[in-house]
Amino acid sequence: MAATELEPANTERAVVTHVDTAEVPSAEWGWSGESPRTFKIAAIVVALSLVAMTIGNHKGRVEDIFLVGFAAVLVGIVVRDWFLSRKPR
């Protein structure tokens, strides 16, 4: 297609990536990946803070069950991901 007023010719070299910028807008400015290590660290920090919330002035233990349960789910997800990432595919 020839250059027109609507689409001027671009003489710059195009960066070829396997990521479509329509699907991943952040690929346009250079970052389009995930950071699994950061997500794992964040999950552990959140799990520790949930367990720390069990210390408090509440009388019932239902809150403690939910806090510890959600923390266990987060730690379980991190451990599962750790085992799956070590397994060769």
C-alpha positions as CSV (number, residue, x, y, z in Angstrom):
1,M,0.0,0.0,0.0
2,A,1.4,3.4,-0.9
3,A,1.9,6.1,1.6
4,T,-1.1,8.5,1.8
5,E,-2.0,11.5,3.8
6,L,-3.9,9.2,6.2
7,E,-1.0,6.8,6.6
8,P,2.3,8.5,6.1
9,A,5.4,6.4,5.2
10,N,7.4,5.3,8.1
11,T,11.2,5.0,7.4
12,E,12.1,3.8,10.9
13,R,12.9,0.2,11.5
14,A,10.0,-1.7,12.9
15,V,10.5,-3.8,16.0
16,V,9.3,-7.3,15.3
17,T,7.8,-9.1,18.3
18,H,5.5,-12.0,18.7
19,V,3.1,-10.0,20.9
20,D,0.2,-8.2,19.3
21,T,-0.1,-4.7,20.6
22,A,-3.9,-4.8,20.2
23,E,-4.0,-7.7,22.7
24,V,-1.2,-6.4,25.0
25,P,-1.0,-2.6,25.0
26,S,2.0,-2.5,27.2
27,A,4.1,-4.3,24.5
28,E,4.1,-1.0,22.7
29,W,6.4,0.6,25.3
30,G,8.6,-2.5,25.8
31,W,7.2,-4.6,28.6
32,S,4.7,-7.3,27.9
33,G,5.6,-10.1,30.3
34,E,4.6,-11.3,33.7
35,S,6.8,-11.4,36.7
36,P,6.1,-14.7,38.4
37,R,8.7,-14.2,41.1
38,T,7.1,-10.9,42.2
39,F,3.7,-12.6,42.2
40,K,5.0,-15.4,44.4
41,I,6.6,-13.0,46.9
42,A,3.5,-10.9,47.0
43,A,1.4,-14.0,47.7
44,I,3.6,-15.0,50.6
45,V,3.6,-11.5,52.0
46,V,-0.3,-11.4,51.8
47,A,-0.5,-14.8,53.4
48,L,1.8,-13.7,56.3
49,S,-0.3,-10.6,56.8
50,L,-3.5,-12.7,56.9
51,V,-2.0,-14.9,59.5
52,A,-0.9,-11.8,61.5
53,M,-4.5,-10.6,61.5
54,T,-5.5,-13.5,63.7
55,I,-3.9,-11.6,66.6
56,G,-6.5,-9.2,67.7
57,N,-9.3,-8.3,70.0
58,H,-12.0,-10.3,68.3
59,K,-13.9,-12.9,70.3
60,G,-15.1,-15.4,67.7
61,R,-12.8,-17.9,65.9
62,V,-14.7,-17.9,62.6
63,E,-12.6,-15.0,61.4
64,D,-9.4,-16.9,62.3
65,I,-10.6,-20.0,60.3
66,F,-11.2,-17.8,57.2
67,L,-7.9,-15.9,57.6
68,V,-5.8,-19.1,58.0
69,G,-7.8,-20.8,55.3
70,F,-7.1,-18.1,52.7
71,A,-3.5,-17.9,53.7
72,A,-3.2,-21.7,53.3
73,V,-4.8,-21.4,49.8
74,L,-2.3,-18.7,48.8
75,V,0.7,-20.8,50.1
76,G,-0.7,-23.9,48.4
77,I,-0.9,-22.0,45.0
78,V,2.7,-20.8,45.4
79,V,4.0,-24.3,46.3
80,R,2.0,-25.9,43.4
81,D,3.4,-23.4,41.0
82,W,6.9,-24.0,42.4
83,F,6.6,-27.7,41.8
84,L,5.1,-27.3,38.3
85,S,7.8,-24.9,37.2
86,R,10.6,-27.3,38.3
87,K,9.1,-30.2,36.4
88,P,10.5,-30.5,32.8
89,R,7.9,-30.4,30.1
